[in-house]
Amino acid sequence: MSSPDQHEERLAVFIDHENVAIGARSVGLRFDPKPLTDALAERGRLIVRRAYADWNLFREDRRGMVDANVELIEIPQRSDSVRKNAADIQMAVDAMELALTRDFVSTFVIVSGDSDFTPLVGKLRELNKRVIGVGVKGSTSAMLPGACDEFLFYDRIEGAPRLEGRGGGGGGGERSDRKPRSKSSSGSRRGGRGSGDAKVDEKTATVEEGSGSSDADLRALERAVTRTLSGLQSSSTDGVVLSSNLKRALLRKDPTFAEQDYGFRGFREMLRHLESHKVLVLTEGSAPGDPQVDFVSRSNDVDDAFALLRTTVEELSVELGGDPPLSGLKDHVRKRQENFSEKDFGYSGFLQFCKAAVARGVLQMDWEQDDEEYYLYVPSSDDI
């Protein structure tokens, strides 16, 4: 009898820790493997997790690696050798050995922005392996992303933590060092940075989960399910997500997950509960007893949420005497509607929600290079 998950992708993750850790620091982030493994868990089972470095130089990173079940491969620094080449060679040798001896590993994840790994990526693809690259936007070689089947930028992964004591654009908390942009200033637009906002979401979820309230637990469950479903839909070619795939993705993110902890006898009963609360909708799937899971069409609710965001921006513009920054904006929205969460509408982060509002013409948003910050404003008739 075949295994029910025989068609699942099986992933092997190889981390060039020195490269990605230094790259993350250069943009004010701390490399934590947990947000990355969560994102990868939506793509398949993580069979191998290895990180290569001289760990005496990265002692502070060891705990996070161990907590994420990453195997630490020690590459000691020697005065008579080149540490960088030693780590790269060992990582490449291990990846090729695994590719040649473990046919069931279908996807290799190379976490590094170093162009030296481009030949490795090419060889893995010659062996019919799918390759996902991961690097930091500002420190990734232009050669590497094009060689991979898919490339993720760590600084765009939801939940990537910022270094303590450093500010940055996209955060959800208040910061006294940010000033509203003057109405007369003009911003140049650039790619988004939503990691700080994701950090605030994680913090909020932690507070809720630790509160001991059954309502808060169910709220946290709803957000975990919708966030995972959104990730599965975005990585699926047809957007179809079966309940069995959703359950496996939740377990990959948190192996201790059990619907019984929330008072449900089974996963199907939990989904029916979420459907009755208009969080999800279930339709007949390709196999009996395995329904398709999708978001409820909630156009009116989404419109109300966009209207709330617009009102908040308008009021803050008057109060501050200029365009309000993205940083802290979510807190102001929650002051007007305490239970607001963009995840209720299928958006993975507040920045994504704001970009959707821009796409609908509800707001405009500019990137200020000097402040490293987004500023929002309500478009005038001249802007339309």
Helices and strands as residue ranges (DSSP letters): E 10-16, H 17-26, H 33-41, E 45-53, H 59-67, E 71-74, H 83-101, E 107-111, G 115-117, H 118-126, E 130-135, G 137-139, H 143-147, E 150-153, G 154-156, H 195-209, H 214-235, H 243-253, G 259-262, H 267-276, E 280-287, E 290-295, H 299-320, H 329-336, G 342-345, H 350-359, E 364-368, E 373-377
